[in-house]
Amino acid sequence: MAGTGTTHLRDPDAVLLLAEHLVQEFPVGRHAKVYAVSDVSFDLLNGETLGLVGESGCGKSTTGRALMQLHPLTSGRVVFDGHDLGSLPGSQLRELRPQLQMIFQDPISSLNPRMRVRDIIAEPLKIWHIGTKEEQLAKVREVLETVGLDPDTSMDRRPHQLSGGQCQRISIARALVLEPKVIVCDEPVSALDVSVQAQILNLLEDMKARYGLTLIFISHDLAVVKNVSDRIAVMYLGKLCEIASPTELYASPAHPYTEALLSAIPVADPGAGSGVGVNLAGELPSPTEPPGGCRFRTRCASATDICSTEEPTMTEVSPGHFVACHHALT
């Protein structure tokens, strides 16, 4: 796994968002670096949902933040609606930011504890001078009702007075209030109970249909991603290893790492037994010293000499199904 290449990218004129050869590195001390994201490329069509999955520490959240230009890219480019975000002057980038919003992983810490709900949601409108106070308040009530909260009982509360699920709904409302085109959802349900997770996932699907949103759904849980995504991209140690539709990926994984992730999904049937999982050898390598060649080779049972000397590139193994592996399973 851990491959490069752009054969999986579609016509640049047809996509809404294009990430090409993204590299995000962070210095650690005087000489070391964290290679968080290394030559990652993908795209999204208008109205599409891309699921981005992988183990903790694989670079999913950093990729999401890179798309939002929250960190200056080490190299690569992000093209949104025909605009290369990295080359735009600050004023022009700021003009585009309302169209790109993010739902952060921790629903409580992402909200200002000193502000009331009405002010948290109205703040983007105030910053951009959208509407009068009365119109802003009406918009706040509208988005609160949209995310399933009663404006009369929730607007005057502060985040500590709400549950985790309610706080996540507030985060979604804040992201929706400017009517963006793209929302990056960074593990929006990982901190919630299973029953609340289902509510939030259903809410996101409803919001996507209602507002015509394009979503990037970041998660470590493939079972969750399957239900919300049109395409799934699997990451390992800063690299993409496989991209396919959920149906194709779950039915016929082509990468050993994807196969291992799928085998780890628990089955909600006590009589089904535990099954035989795919055990990964060793520990996740350090992102400051990633292995050469294929980054997955140190944990792969199929690794051979070529895996240590040549980095695999994205190859189409079936229509719309791409994998970066010298020993693909299909």
C-alpha positions as CSV (number, residue, x, y, z in Angstrom):
1,M,0.0,0.0,0.0
2,A,1.0,3.5,0.6
3,G,1.1,4.4,-3.0
4,T,1.2,7.4,-5.3
5,G,-0.3,8.3,-8.6
6,T,-3.3,10.1,-10.0
7,T,-4.9,7.5,-12.3
8,H,-8.0,7.5,-10.0
9,L,-8.6,11.2,-10.5
10,R,-11.5,12.2,-12.8
11,D,-11.9,15.1,-15.3
12,P,-10.7,18.2,-13.4
13,D,-13.4,20.3,-15.2
14,A,-16.1,18.0,-13.8
15,V,-15.1,17.9,-10.1
16,L,-16.0,20.4,-7.4
17,L,-12.9,19.8,-5.2
18,L,-9.6,18.4,-6.2
19,A,-6.7,17.6,-3.9
20,E,-3.6,16.8,-5.9
21,H,-0.2,15.6,-4.5
22,L,-0.9,16.9,-1.0
23,V,2.1,16.8,1.3
24,Q,1.9,18.0,4.9
25,E,5.0,17.8,7.1
26,F,5.6,19.2,10.5
27,P,9.0,19.8,12.1
28,V,9.8,18.0,15.3
29,G,12.9,19.3,17.0
30,R,15.9,20.4,15.0
31,H,16.2,17.8,12.3
32,A,13.1,15.4,12.5
33,K,9.8,15.7,10.7
34,V,6.4,14.2,11.0
35,Y,5.4,13.0,7.5
36,A,1.7,13.4,8.2
37,V,0.4,13.4,4.6
38,S,2.6,12.2,1.7
39,D,1.5,12.7,-1.9
40,V,-2.3,12.2,-1.4
41,S,-4.7,12.9,-4.3
42,F,-8.4,12.6,-4.6
43,D,-11.5,14.5,-6.0
44,L,-15.1,15.0,-5.3
45,L,-18.0,15.6,-7.6
46,N,-20.8,18.0,-6.7
47,G,-23.2,16.4,-4.2
48,E,-20.8,13.4,-3.6
49,T,-19.7,12.0,-0.2
50,L,-16.2,10.7,0.1
51,G,-15.4,8.6,3.1
52,L,-11.8,8.8,4.3
53,V,-10.9,5.9,6.6
54,G,-7.9,4.4,8.4
55,E,-6.2,3.8,11.7
56,S,-5.7,6.6,14.2
57,G,-2.6,8.6,13.2
58,C,-2.8,7.8,9.5
59,G,-3.3,11.4,8.5
60,K,-7.1,11.6,8.0
61,S,-7.7,14.7,10.1
62,T,-4.6,16.4,8.8
63,T,-5.8,15.9,5.3
64,G,-9.2,17.5,6.2
65,R,-7.4,20.5,7.7
66,A,-5.2,20.8,4.7
67,L,-8.2,21.0,2.5
68,M,-9.5,23.8,4.6
69,Q,-6.1,25.5,4.4
70,L,-5.9,25.6,8.2
71,H,-2.2,24.7,7.8
72,P,0.0,25.9,5.0
73,L,0.7,23.0,2.7
74,T,4.2,21.7,2.4
75,S,3.5,21.0,-1.3
76,G,0.6,20.1,-3.6
77,R,-2.6,22.0,-4.3
78,V,-6.2,22.1,-3.5
79,V,-8.6,23.3,-6.2
80,F,-12.1,24.3,-5.2
81,D,-14.7,25.3,-7.8
82,G,-11.9,26.2,-10.2
83,H,-9.8,28.2,-7.7
84,D,-6.4,27.0,-6.5
85,L,-6.7,27.8,-2.8
86,G,-3.0,27.8,-2.1
87,S,-2.2,30.4,-4.7
88,L,-5.0,32.9,-3.8
89,P,-4.2,36.1,-2.0
90,G,-5.5,36.2,1.6
91,S,-8.4,38.4,0.8
92,Q,-9.7,36.1,-2.0
93,L,-9.2,33.0,0.1
94,R,-11.2,34.6,2.8
95,E,-14.0,35.3,0.3
96,L,-14.2,31.6,-0.5
97,R,-14.0,30.3,3.1
98,P,-17.8,30.5,3.8
99,Q,-18.3,27.8,1.1
100,L,-15.9,25.4,2.9
101,Q,-17.0,24.5,6.4
102,M,-15.8,21.9,9.0
103,I,-17.4,19.9,11.7
104,F,-14.7,19.1,14.3
105,Q,-14.1,15.8,16.0
106,D,-14.9,16.9,19.6
107,P,-18.4,18.5,19.6
108,I,-17.9,20.1,23.0
109,S,-14.4,21.6,22.9
110,S,-15.1,23.0,19.4
111,L,-17.8,25.3,20.9
112,N,-17.0,28.5,22.9
113,P,-18.1,27.6,26.5
114,R,-18.8,31.3,27.3
115,M,-21.2,31.9,24.4
116,R,-24.8,31.0,24.2
117,V,-26.1,28.8,21.4
118,R,-27.8,31.6,19.6
119,D,-24.5,33.6,19.5
120,I,-22.4,30.5,18.5
121,I,-24.6,29.9,15.4
122,A,-25.1,33.6,14.6
123,E,-21.4,34.4,14.8
124,P,-20.6,33.5,11.1
125,L,-23.5,35.7,10.0
126,K,-22.2,38.6,12.1
127,I,-18.7,38.2,10.8
128,W,-19.9,38.4,7.2
129,H,-22.5,41.0,7.9
130,I,-25.3,38.9,6.5
131,G,-28.8,40.2,7.3
132,T,-30.1,42.4,10.1
133,K,-30.3,41.2,13.7
134,E,-33.8,40.0,13.2
135,E,-32.9,38.1,10.0
136,Q,-29.9,36.6,11.8
137,L,-32.1,35.4,14.6
138,A,-34.6,34.0,12.2
139,K,-31.8,32.1,10.4
140,V,-30.6,30.7,13.8
141,R,-34.1,29.4,14.6
142,E,-34.3,27.9,11.1
143,V,-31.1,25.9,11.3
144,L,-31.8,24.8,14.8
145,E,-35.1,23.4,13.7
146,T,-33.4,21.8,10.7
147,V,-30.9,19.9,13.0
148,G,-33.7,18.8,15.3
149,L,-33.4,21.1,18.2
150,D,-36.1,23.3,19.7
151,P,-35.0,26.9,19.4
152,D,-37.0,28.1,22.4
153,T,-35.3,25.7,24.8
154,S,-31.8,25.6,23.3
155,M,-30.9,29.1,22.1
156,D,-30.1,30.6,25.5
157,R,-28.1,27.6,26.8
158,R,-24.4,27.2,26.9
159,P,-22.5,24.1,25.6
160,H,-22.0,22.7,29.1
161,Q,-25.7,22.6,29.5
162,L,-26.2,20.3,26.5
163,S,-25.4,16.6,25.8
164,G,-22.7,15.5,23.4
165,G,-25.3,14.7,20.7
166,Q,-26.9,18.2,21.2
167,C,-23.5,19.9,21.0
168,Q,-22.8,18.0,17.7
169,R,-26.1,19.2,16.3
170,I,-25.0,22.8,17.3
171,S,-21.7,22.2,15.4
172,I,-23.7,21.0,12.4
173,A,-26.0,24.0,12.6
174,R,-23.0,26.4,12.8
175,A,-21.5,24.8,9.7
176,L,-24.8,25.0,7.8
177,V,-25.7,28.6,8.6
178,L,-23.6,30.1,5.8
179,E,-25.0,27.6,3.3
180,P,-21.6,26.1,2.2
181,K,-21.0,23.9,-0.8
182,V,-18.5,21.5,1.0
183,I,-18.4,20.3,4.6
184,V,-15.5,18.4,6.0
185,C,-16.8,16.1,8.8
186,D,-13.9,15.1,11.0
187,E,-15.1,12.0,12.9
188,P,-18.4,13.7,13.8
189,V,-19.8,10.6,15.6
190,S,-16.8,9.0,17.2
191,A,-17.4,10.5,20.6
192,L,-21.1,9.7,20.7
193,D,-23.2,6.7,21.9
194,V,-24.3,4.3,19.2
195,S,-28.0,5.5,19.3
196,V,-26.9,9.1,19.0
197,Q,-24.5,8.2,16.2
198,A,-27.4,6.9,14.1
199,Q,-29.3,10.1,14.7
200,I,-26.4,12.3,13.6
201,L,-25.7,10.2,10.5
202,N,-29.4,10.3,9.5
203,L,-29.3,14.1,10.1
204,L,-26.2,14.5,7.8
205,E,-27.9,12.5,5.1
206,D,-31.0,14.7,5.4
207,M,-28.9,17.9,5.3
208,K,-27.0,16.6,2.2
209,A,-30.3,16.0,0.3
210,R,-31.9,19.3,1.5
211,Y,-28.9,21.6,0.9
212,G,-27.1,19.8,-1.9
213,L,-24.0,19.4,0.2
214,T,-20.7,17.8,-0.8
215,L,-19.2,15.9,2.1
216,I,-15.9,14.5,3.2
217,F,-16.6,12.1,6.0
218,I,-13.5,11.2,8.0
219,S,-13.7,8.2,10.3
220,H,-11.9,5.1,11.6
221,D,-15.1,3.1,11.5
222,L,-15.7,1.4,8.1
223,A,-19.1,0.2,9.2
224,V,-20.2,3.9,9.7
225,V,-18.6,5.1,6.5
226,K,-20.3,2.5,4.3
227,N,-23.7,3.9,5.0
228,V,-23.0,7.5,4.2
229,S,-20.4,7.4,1.4
230,D,-20.5,7.3,-2.4
231,R,-16.8,6.5,-2.6
232,I,-14.3,5.4,0.1
233,A,-10.6,6.2,0.3
234,V,-8.5,4.1,2.7
235,M,-5.4,5.7,4.2
236,Y,-2.4,4.2,5.9
237,L,0.5,6.2,7.4
238,G,0.0,9.3,5.3
239,K,-0.7,7.5,2.0
240,L,-3.8,6.4,0.1
241,C,-3.9,2.6,-0.6
242,E,-7.4,2.0,-2.1
243,I,-10.3,3.9,-3.5
244,A,-13.6,2.3,-4.5
245,S,-17.4,2.5,-4.1
246,P,-18.6,1.1,-0.8
247,T,-20.3,-1.9,-2.5
248,E,-17.1,-2.8,-4.3
249,L,-14.8,-2.2,-1.4
250,Y,-16.7,-4.3,1.1
251,A,-17.4,-7.1,-1.4
252,S,-13.9,-7.4,-2.9
253,P,-11.2,-5.5,-1.0
254,A,-8.0,-5.4,-3.2
255,H,-5.5,-4.3,-0.5
256,P,-4.4,-6.4,2.4
257,Y,-4.8,-3.4,4.8
258,T,-8.4,-2.8,3.7
259,E,-9.1,-6.6,4.1
260,A,-7.7,-6.3,7.7
261,L,-9.8,-3.3,8.5
262,L,-13.0,-5.0,7.2
263,S,-12.3,-8.2,9.1
264,A,-12.1,-6.1,12.3
265,I,-15.7,-4.9,12.0
266,P,-17.8,-6.5,14.7
267,V,-20.8,-8.5,13.6
268,A,-24.1,-7.6,15.4
269,D,-25.1,-11.3,15.7
270,P,-24.3,-13.3,18.8
271,G,-24.8,-16.5,16.9
272,A,-22.4,-15.6,14.1
273,G,-19.2,-16.3,16.1
274,S,-16.1,-14.2,16.0
275,G,-14.9,-15.4,12.6
276,V,-11.3,-15.4,11.4
277,G,-9.8,-12.0,11.3
278,V,-6.7,-10.8,9.4
279,N,-4.0,-10.2,11.9
280,L,-1.5,-7.4,11.2
281,A,2.0,-8.1,12.4
282,G,4.0,-5.5,14.3
283,E,3.1,-2.0,15.3
284,L,2.3,1.0,13.3
285,P,5.6,2.6,12.2
286,S,6.6,6.0,13.4
287,P,5.4,8.9,11.1
288,T,8.8,10.5,11.6
289,E,10.6,7.5,10.1
290,P,8.2,5.8,7.6
291,P,9.4,2.7,5.8
292,G,10.8,3.1,2.3
293,G,9.0,1.6,-0.6
294,C,5.6,0.5,0.4
295,R,4.8,1.8,3.9
296,F,2.6,-1.1,4.7
297,R,5.3,-3.8,4.0
298,T,6.4,-4.0,7.7
299,R,3.0,-5.4,8.6
300,C,2.0,-7.2,5.5
301,A,2.1,-11.0,5.2
302,S,2.4,-10.7,1.4
303,A,5.4,-8.4,1.3
304,T,8.4,-9.3,-0.9
305,D,11.6,-7.7,-1.9
306,I,9.9,-5.4,-4.4
307,C,7.8,-3.9,-1.6
308,S,10.9,-2.5,0.1
309,T,12.5,-1.0,-3.1
310,E,9.5,0.3,-5.1
311,E,6.6,2.4,-4.0
312,P,3.3,1.0,-5.6
313,T,1.2,3.4,-7.7
314,M,-2.6,3.5,-8.0
315,T,-3.8,0.9,-10.5
316,E,-7.4,0.3,-11.6
317,V,-8.3,-3.4,-10.9
318,S,-11.9,-3.0,-11.9
319,P,-14.1,-0.1,-13.1
320,G,-13.8,2.6,-10.5
321,H,-11.8,0.5,-8.1
322,F,-8.2,1.6,-7.6
323,V,-5.5,0.1,-5.4
324,A,-1.8,0.8,-4.7
325,C,-0.2,-2.6,-4.0
326,H,2.3,-4.9,-5.7
327,H,0.3,-7.9,-4.6
328,A,-3.3,-6.8,-5.0
329,L,-5.8,-9.4,-3.7
330,T,-8.0,-9.3,-6.9
